[in-house]
């Protein structure tokens, strides 16, 4: 399959998945007058419900067809990795959705998708070898980030603290991705995704109760832990669960069967541009200023270079 061109429907799935993932920020901004950690909990509660039936189906099939792998699910090391991944997802969603309330949508998306730059810096600090393309990409990316940050002085909806929160989300997602690489070698998608998402939703709910003063009561819905079930918010949260949550992430994982990871990795890096256009169309964000456009171009170019460099390095190791 690797030497054959991807089927046409795989490109359709990839485009739909990238569009779905990119819409999350704008859709979340439609939920107004609700605290960010509570919004994040709502998002993952609904996604957990969507993932539940596929999870139960895969658990039953795994128990019947792969009893050895099924018993491995309850290994303490595996449970620890799942818990660690859930914590990283909790930090990622909490900080990123908080950033949406404290900076522009474009800035939030630019910084939350910058995790390849963080990975390269981490490898360098650990003394690992990095290619010239990765080094160049990291330099270009951080130059872009610095240019983009100038917008905090010139664009009214941009703040440094909001940009920093989005960057924390980028750092946190690395742990989630690393855990996924370890477990997804043998663990079915929904068996991994459901418990991680559900635990992260619980952590976000507890955090909202403690920090934001949310309530377990149903009224008013805007401060209720389960307020997303109210007709006011239900349609948006369900869109988030089925769109970015199911179509987006599941679709991206699914097309790995037909497409090289590099194509998918580069495609999702256009989320800041696509997400900003969706936000502008929905009226949740303003047209970005000059420094955001200029810095964003450098930042995305740097991240793409790093992604290409990482892929080439992995291929060289595999061929060697």
N, C-alpha and C positions, 0 to 999 in steps of 0.2 A: 504493500500500500504506500510505502514511503516514496517510491519512485513514480507513482502515478499521480496525475493532477487531481486535486480535490474535486469531488462532485459538485455540481452547481448548487444543490440544496445546502451543502456545507457552508458555502459562502453566504447564503441567505441566513442560515442560523447564526453565523458569526456576526453579520451586520446587525441582526435583530438583537443579539446578546449585547453587543457594544452599545447600541442605542438604549437598551433597557438599563444597563449599568450606569450609563451617563446621565440618565434621567433622575437618578436618586436624589441628588442635591436639590434640584429645582422642586421636586415633589415634596421633599421635607420642608422646604421654605414656604410651601402652601399651608403648612400646619402652623398657624399663628397663635400667639398668646399661650403657648405651651412650653414648659421648661425643656431644655435640650436633652438632659439625661432621660427624662420621661419620654420624649419623642423617640430616643434611641431604643428604649425598652419596648415601646409600642411596636416599633419596626421589627425587632427581633422576636417579640412574642408572636406576631402574625406570621412571620417567616417560619418559626418553629412549627406552627400548626400546619402550614403548607407542606413542610418536610416530614411530618409525622407518619402519614400513610406510606409513602415510599420507604421510610425507615423501617416500619414494621414489616413490610413486604420483604425487604432485603434481609432483615434479621431472620425471618422464618425460612427463607430460601437458604441462607448461609448455614443455619442450624441443621437443615436436612441434607444439604449437599456438601458442605465443608465443615464437618464437626470439629476438626482440629483448629481451623482458623476461628471458628465460633468461640471455642474455649479460650483462645488467645485474647479475645476482646476483654476478658476479665482479669488479665494480667495486670499487676500493680503498675508496671512500667507504662503499659499502654494507657491505663486510666490516668496516670500522671501526665502523660503527653496531652491527652484530651483536655484535662483540667488546665494545663498551661496554655494550650491553644485557645481555650475559651476565655481565659483571663486576657490574653493579647487581643482577642476580638472585642472584648468588653472595653478595653482601653482605646482601641482603634475607633469604635463607633462612638463612644462617649466623647472623646476629644474632637473627633471630626465633626460630629453634629453640633457640639458646642461652638466650634469655629464658624459654622454656618450662621450663627446668631451674632458673631463678633467680627466678621470680615466679609469681603465680597465673595460671591459664589465662585468666581474665576480664581481668586487667590486661594480659596479653600481647596479647590480641585487641583490646582497646580502643585500645592505643597503636599497634599495627601497622596498624590501619585508619584512623589519623588523618591520612593523607597529604594529604587536601584542605586541612587547616589549614596544612600546610607550604607547599603551593602558593600559597595566598593570601598568606602572609607573604613568600614569595619575590617574588611580583608587586609587593607593596607596597615592598619594599626596592629593586626595580628601577625604581621610579617609575611603574609601570603603574597605570591607574585600576582601582579595585575598587568594586563596588556597595555600597550600604548593607546589603543582605542578607548579602553576603559578609563585610563588616566585623563586623556583629552576630554572625554565625555563628562567626567566628574568636574574638571576645571570649568568647562563651558557651562555645565549645569549650575554650579555654584555662582558663577558670574551672573547668570540669568536670575538666580534667586536674589542676589544683591540688588540688581537693577529693579526687579519686581517690587522689592521692599521699599523702594523710593516712593512707590505709590501710596504708602501709608501716610506720607506727608501731603500728598496732592489729591488723593481720592477720598471723599468723605466717608465711604462705607468700608474702608480698609483700615485695619489696626494691626500693629505688630503682635499683640497678644493673640489675636485671632489666627494670624498666619502661623504663629508658633504652635498653637493647639493643633492645627491641621498637620504640621510637621510631626508632632508627637504621634498623631494617628498613623503617619507613614512609617515611623519607627516601630510602632506596635504591630503593624500588619506583618512585619518580617517574621516575628515569632509564629504567627498563625500560618504563614506560608511554609516556614521550615517544618513545623509539626505536620502539615499536610503532606509534604514530600516524604516524610518518614512513614506515615501511616497509610497513605494512599497507594503505596506499592502493593499492598495486599488487602486493604480494607475498602469495601464498596463505598461509593460516594455519599449516599444518604446516611449510612451507618456512622460515617465520620461527621457529616455536616449537622445532623440533627442535635446530638448531645452538645456539641460545641456551641451551636446557636442558642440552644435552650438555656445552657448554663450562663452564657453571656447575657441573655435576656434577664435572668434572675439577678445577676450581679448589678446590672443597670437599674433594675427595679428597686433593689435594696438601696443603692446609692441615691436614687431619686427620693426615696422615702426619707433618708437621713439628711441629705444635703439640700434638697429642694423643697422639702416639706410636702411631698405628695401624699395622697390619701388612699386607703384601701376601699373607701366608700365610693359609690358610683356617681355621686353628685357633689360638686360640679364635675363634669367630664374632663374639663381642662386640667384638673389636678389629680384625677383618679388614675391609679395604676392600670386600670383596665378601661380607661376612658375612650380608647380607640374603638371600642365596640359601640359607642354612641354614633347615631346616624350622621352627625356633623363630620366626624373624622373617618368613619369606617371605609368609605370608598377610596380615600387617599392611602390609608394604611394597607388596604388590600392591593391597591395598585403597586405599592412598594414591595409587598410580599411576593406577588406573582410576577411583577416586572423585573426589577433589579434582583430580587431575592431568588426567584425560580428560573425565569427565562434567561436572565443575565448570567448569573454564576453557574447554573447548571448547563446552560448552552455553551459557555466558554469551556467548561470541563469536557462536554460532550464532543466538540469538534476536534479535540486533541486526537481523536481516532483517525481523522482524515488529514489534518493539517500539521505542519511543523510547529513546535512551541514558539519559535521565533516569530512567525506570522501573527500568532495570537497575542504574544507579548507586546509587539509593536502596535498592533491594532488598538489594544486597550489604553495605550499611552495617549491616544487622542481624546480621552475622556474629558480633560479640561476644556478643550475647544468645543466638543459636541455638547457637553453639559452646559456650558455658558450660552450657547445658541438656544438650547431648550429653555433655560432660565429666562433669557431675553424674550423668547416667544411667549412664555407663560406670564411674563411681567414680574418675575420675582427678583430680577437683577438688572442693573444698569449696564450700558455699554462700557466695557473696560477702558481705562485711561491709557495714555501713551506709554508710560513706564510698564504697565501690566502687559500690554501687547509686546513691547520690545523684550522685556525680561522673560515673558512667557515663551517666546520663540526660542530664545537661548536655552531656557530650562528644559523644554520639551526636546530640543535637538540634543542636548547633553544626555538626557535620560535615554533617548533612542540609541545614541552612540554607546553608552554603557551597556545597554541591553544587547546590542550587536556584538560588542566585545566579549561579554560573558558567554554568549552562545558560541562564538568562535573558539573561545578558550575551552569550553566543555567538549566541543567537537574534536579539538586537537588532542585532548586527554583521551577521549574515546578511541581515536584513530591510532594513538601512540601505544 
